[in-house]
Amino acid sequence: MYITENIDPIALLTEMLCIETVADTETRLLTRLAHNKDLCPAFKKQALAVLHAYEKHRVDVHDVQGFRDKGCDILIAFDEEGGESRRVGLQIKSHDEISAWWGKKGPSLVATLKGQYVEATQESTVETWYLVLCTDAVQYADAVRHLTETFGGYDRVRIITPARALSFLQLGGDEIEAITARILCRRDLVRLAAVGEIDHLSDVARRCAVDLICLYIETGPRISDEDLLEVIDANIGEQDLDPGRVVQELDERIIILEDGEYHLVDDVAPAIRALYFDQRIRFSADRGSMAARLKILLELDGPPEPRRRPRRRAR
C-alpha cells in the first residue's frame, strides 16, 4: 500500500497512545503494575513496536532506540533522513505514586512533574512529553482530572489517561502493525477498493466475508458447512441474529451453493486479497493472524461480545 497521509512518527505514536478500547472500570488492572518492574519495560516495548511498524512503510526513519534520560522514564530517539535526530519522552506515574500523593503520604507530585518536564524539554530536548497516568481511573478520578487540568495547557505535553494507557499496553504486535498501516495508508486506492468490495454487506456479514476470504486464500474455494457456521457464529457473538440470515446475505455475493456444497465466488474480492498478500510480505505475518489484521485495516475491528450459549445450525 502507498502512504497517503502526511503523518510523522511522533504523530503516529500520539494516535496509538490515544486509542481507547477499555472502560474506566477496567483500569483497576493498572494497580497491579509496578513502575520499574512492569510499566517502564512494557511502555518501552510498545513505543518501539510502533516506530518499527512505521519503518516498514517509510525508509526515512532509522536507528530507533529507547533509553532513560533526564525527565523521562523512557526516551525514544530516532534519526530521519538528512541526519535530523528527534526525541519523544514518556513520564509514567504508577498507581502507587498517584495514591501516595493524593492521599498526602508523599511529596507534591505536581512539583516533581513540573521539574521533570523542564528537564525533558530543556536538557533531554524532547519534542513531545507524554505524561502517562497508570492508576485506577474510577478510584482516582479527581487526581487524574487535577493533573490533566494542570498540564493540559503545556505546549509539548500530551496527557495519556488511564484508559488510554491500558489500551496501549494491551495492543498486540499484529494490531500495532495493522493500525499503523490503516493510519498511514487511509486513502490508498487498494484499501479503499477493499472497503468497497464488502461495503454493501451488514457489519456481521462484512466480518464473516473477511474470515471466508482468508479461508479461500489459505485452503481453497470450498467451504464446509462446519467452517461456514463456525465463522458466522463467531462474528454474531451475543447479537440476537439468525445465522441463516447471514448466509442469505453472503449468498451469491461472497459464497455460492453448488451441488449441495458452498464455494467462494470465483475471483472474490481481489482488493482484499491484494491487502492480504501485502501484509503477509511487508510484516512477515502469520496466516492465522490475517483475518484479524484485515479487519483492522478495513475498520471492522470491533470485537463481538463473547458467546455464552450454543446456536442451532442454520442453512
Long-range contacts (C-beta under 8 A, 24 or more apart in sequence): 1-57, 1-181, 1-185, 1-188, 1-190, 1-191, 1-275, 1-278, 2-185, 2-188, 2-189, 3-57, 3-58, 3-184, 3-185, 4-184, 4-185, 4-186, 4-187, 4-188, 5-183, 5-184, 5-185, 5-186, 5-187, 7-183, 7-184, 9-50, 9-51, 9-54, 9-61, 9-78, 9-86, 10-86, 10-88, 10-127, 10-128, 12-50, 12-51, 12-54, 12-180, 12-183, 12-184, 13-47, 13-50, 13-51, 13-76, 13-88, 14-128, 14-130, 14-158, 15-183, 16-46, 16-50, 16-168, 16-171, 16-176, 16-179, 16-180, 17-130, 17-132, 17-158, 17-160, 17-164, 17-165, 17-168, 18-160, 18-164, 19-164, 19-167, 19-168, 19-171, 19-179, 20-161, 20-163, 20-164, 20-167, 21-167, 21-170, 22-163, 22-166, 22-167, 22-170, 23-163, 24-137, 24-138, 24-141, 24-162, 24-163, 25-138, 26-163, 26-166, 27-135, 27-136, 27-137, 27-138, 27-162, 27-163, 27-165, 27-166, 28-136, 28-138, 28-139, 29-166, 30-94, 30-95, 30-134, 30-135, 30-136, 30-162, 30-165, 30-166, 31-95, 31-135, 31-136, 33-94, 33-95, 33-134, 34-94, 34-96, 35-73, 35-92, 35-93, 35-94, 35-96, 35-97, 39-73, 39-92, 39-94, 39-132, 39-134, 40-68, 40-73, 40-74, 40-92, 42-169, 43-73, 43-74, 43-90, 43-92, 43-132, 43-168, 43-169, 44-74, 44-76, 46-168, 46-169, 46-171, 46-176, 47-74, 47-76, 47-90, 48-76, 49-173, 49-176, 50-176, 50-180, 51-76, 51-78, 53-176, 53-177, 53-180, 53-181, 53-283, 54-180, 54-184, 56-177, 56-180, 56-282, 56-283, 57-180, 57-181, 57-184, 57-185, 57-282, 58-184, 69-120, 69-123, 69-124, 70-119, 70-120, 70-123, 70-124, 71-115, 71-116, 71-117, 71-118, 71-119, 71-120, 71-121, 71-123, 71-124, 71-126, 71-129, 72-116, 72-120, 72-124, 72-126, 72-129, 75-120, 75-124, 75-126, 86-127, 87-124, 87-125, 87-126, 87-127, 88-126, 88-127, 88-128, 88-129, 88-130, 89-120, 89-124, 89-126, 89-128, 89-129, 89-130, 90-129, 90-130, 90-132, 91-116, 91-117, 91-120, 91-129, 91-130, 91-131, 91-132, 92-132, 92-134, 93-131, 93-132, 93-133, 93-134, 93-135, 94-134, 94-135, 95-134, 95-135, 95-136, 95-140, 98-133, 98-135, 98-140, 98-143, 98-144, 99-135, 99-140, 101-143, 102-140, 102-142, 102-143, 109-147, 110-146, 110-147, 110-150, 113-147, 113-151, 117-151, 117-154, 117-156, 117-157, 121-156, 126-156, 127-156, 128-156, 128-157, 128-158, 129-154, 129-156, 129-157, 129-158, 130-157, 130-158, 130-160, 131-157, 131-158, 131-159, 131-160, 132-160, 132-165, 133-159, 133-160, 133-161, 133-162, 133-165, 134-162, 134-165, 134-166, 135-162, 136-162, 137-161, 137-162, 137-163, 174-283, 174-285, 174-289, 174-292, 174-293, 175-292, 175-296, 175-301, 177-279, 177-283, 177-285, 177-293, 178-279, 178-292, 178-293, 178-294, 178-296, 178-297, 178-301, 179-296, 181-279, 181-282, 181-297, 182-296, 182-297, 182-299, 190-271, 190-274, 190-275, 190-278, 191-271, 191-275, 191-297, 191-298, 193-271, 194-269, 194-271, 194-272, 194-274, 194-275, 194-297, 194-298, 195-298, 195-299, 196-271, 197-269, 197-270, 197-271, 197-272, 198-254, 198-269, 198-272, 198-298, 200-253, 201-249, 201-250, 201-253, 201-254, 202-246, 202-249, 203-300, 204-232, 204-235, 204-236, 204-239, 204-241, 204-246, 205-246, 205-249, 205-250, 205-254, 206-298, 206-300, 207-235, 207-295, 207-300, 207-304, 208-232, 208-235, 208-246, 208-250, 208-254, 209-250, 209-253, 209-254, 209-269, 210-272, 210-291, 210-294, 210-295, 210-298, 210-300, 211-235, 211-291, 212-250, 212-254, 212-255, 212-264, 213-254, 213-264, 213-268, 213-269, 213-272, 213-273, 213-276, 213-294, 214-276, 214-287, 214-290, 214-291, 214-294, 215-264, 216-264, 216-268, 216-273, 217-273, 217-276, 217-290, 218-287, 221-263, 221-264, 221-266, 222-261, 222-262, 222-263, 223-255, 223-262, 223-263, 223-264, 224-262, 225-262, 225-313, 225-315, 228-255, 228-262, 229-313, 229-314, 233-307, 233-311, 234-304, 234-307, 235-304, 236-304, 236-307, 236-311, 237-303, 237-304, 237-305, 237-306, 237-307, 238-304, 238-305, 238-306, 238-307, 238-308, 239-304, 239-305, 242-314, 243-311, 243-313, 243-314, 244-314, 244-315, 247-314, 247-315, 272-298
